[in-house]
Amino acid sequence: MLSRLQFRFAACTAAFLVAVAIGAAPAKAGNAKVGRIEIENAWTHATSWDSFRDAAFLTLVNHGDRNDALIKAAAPTVAKRTRLARFVVHDGTMSLPTLADIPIPAHKTIGIAPGGYHVMLEGLKTQLKKGSHFPLTLTFRHAGTVTVSVEVAGPSFVH
């Protein structure tokens, strides 16, 4: 029987080997490239042991002449569900409605950051500890699919 740490290591290794096999291995923690889309600085907050959700943040740079969009994200090693969302305040009420995609116009940079777009990680399977990493697979409408390593930064005080 594998320990939780051994399982996580095996899962991360498998994700990395799949990424290498398709030519989309992370350049370094938090950075990757697929087609003309560059992914930079992928990170999330550390969570408490009883947290059930958090969000992943990153920067998307479209170096191409064609508009693209982030259409799907998955982090099955740490979350039961992953969805694209945007922070919205309407009449003093905050919400994070689900989005079908996050547009990335040609020659533009899109920040997926607190207070804006989010990659929601829901049904967390484990505590996200500062200094750890996990794989996040991103699927783009035109550029394809890539796996990036998400770094867990300091705790959030918003939850």
C-alpha positions in Angstrom: 0.0 0.0 0.0 1.4 3.4 -0.9 1.6 6.1 1.6 -0.1 9.4 0.8 3.3 11.0 0.1 4.4 8.1 -2.1 1.1 8.3 -4.0 1.5 12.1 -4.6 5.1 11.6 -5.8 4.0 8.9 -8.2 1.1 11.0 -9.5 3.3 14.0 -10.0 5.9 11.9 -11.7 3.3 10.3 -14.0 1.9 13.8 -14.9 5.4 15.0 -15.7 6.3 12.0 -17.9 3.0 12.5 -19.8 3.8 16.1 -20.3 7.3 15.2 -21.6 5.9 12.6 -23.9 3.6 15.2 -25.6 6.3 17.9 -25.6 4.8 20.2 -23.0 6.9 19.7 -19.9 7.1 22.6 -17.5 10.1 24.8 -18.1 10.3 25.3 -14.3 7.8 25.4 -11.5 4.9 27.5 -12.5 6.0 28.1 -16.2 5.2 26.2 -19.4 4.4 26.8 -23.1 2.0 25.2 -25.5 1.7 26.4 -29.1 1.8 30.2 -28.9 0.5 30.4 -25.3 3.0 30.8 -22.5 2.0 30.1 -18.9 3.8 31.9 -16.2 4.0 31.9 -12.4 1.3 29.3 -11.5 0.6 29.5 -7.7 -2.1 29.0 -5.1 -2.5 29.7 -1.4 -1.6 27.3 1.4 -4.8 26.0 3.1 -5.8 24.8 6.5 -6.5 21.1 7.1 -10.2 21.7 6.9 -10.3 23.8 3.7 -12.6 22.5 1.0 -11.7 24.9 -1.9 -9.1 27.4 -3.1 -8.0 28.9 -6.4 -5.0 28.6 -8.7 -3.6 31.7 -10.2 -1.2 32.3 -13.2 -0.5 34.5 -16.1 -1.3 33.6 -19.7 0.5 35.2 -22.6 -0.7 34.8 -26.2 2.3 35.3 -28.5 0.2 34.3 -31.5 -1.9 36.2 -34.2 -5.0 34.2 -33.3 -7.3 34.6 -30.3 -7.4 31.6 -28.0 -9.2 30.7 -24.8 -8.6 28.6 -21.7 -11.4 26.1 -21.9 -10.6 23.6 -19.2 -8.4 23.0 -16.1 -7.8 19.9 -14.1 -5.9 19.1 -10.9 -7.1 15.6 -10.0 -4.3 15.0 -7.5 -5.5 17.8 -5.2 -9.2 18.6 -6.2 -12.3 16.6 -7.0 -13.5 19.4 -9.3 -11.9 22.2 -11.1 -13.8 25.1 -12.8 -13.1 28.4 -14.5 -14.6 31.4 -12.7 -14.5 35.1 -12.4 -14.7 37.3 -9.2 -17.8 39.5 -9.6 -19.3 42.0 -7.2 -22.9 43.1 -8.0 -25.0 45.2 -5.6 -22.4 44.6 -2.8 -22.5 40.8 -3.2 -19.5 38.8 -4.2 -19.8 35.7 -6.4 -17.6 33.5 -8.5 -19.8 32.4 -11.4 -18.6 29.5 -13.6 -17.3 30.5 -17.0 -17.3 28.4 -20.2 -13.8 29.8 -21.1 -11.3 32.5 -20.3 -10.5 34.5 -23.5 -6.9 35.2 -24.4 -6.8 37.7 -27.2 -3.9 37.6 -29.7 -0.8 39.4 -28.5 -2.3 40.0 -25.0 -1.5 38.9 -21.5 -4.3 37.7 -19.2 -3.9 37.6 -15.5 -5.7 34.8 -13.6 -5.3 36.5 -10.2 -7.1 37.3 -7.0 -10.0 39.8 -7.7 -10.4 38.6 -11.3 -10.4 35.3 -13.2 -9.8 32.1 -11.1 -9.2 28.5 -11.6 -11.3 27.1 -8.8 -10.1 24.0 -7.0 -13.1 22.5 -5.3 -13.4 19.4 -3.0 -9.8 19.6 -1.9 -8.4 16.1 -1.2 -5.6 17.3 0.9 -4.2 20.3 2.7 -2.1 22.5 0.4 1.1 23.2 2.3 3.5 26.1 1.6 6.4 25.1 -0.5 4.7 22.1 -2.1 3.7 21.8 -5.8 1.0 20.0 -7.7 0.3 19.5 -11.4 -2.4 21.5 -13.1 -3.5 20.6 -16.6 -4.7 23.4 -18.8 -6.6 22.9 -22.1 -6.8 25.8 -24.7 -9.2 26.0 -27.6 -6.5 26.2 -30.2 -3.1 25.7 -28.6 -3.8 22.3 -27.0 -3.1 20.9 -23.6 -0.2 21.5 -21.2 0.6 20.6 -17.6 2.2 23.2 -15.3 3.5 22.9 -11.8 1.6 25.0 -9.3 3.5 26.3 -6.3 1.8 26.6 -3.0 2.6 30.0 -1.5 1.7 31.5 1.9 -1.8 31.2 3.4 -4.8 33.1 2.3 -6.6 35.3 4.8 -9.7 35.6 2.6 -11.2 32.1 3.1 
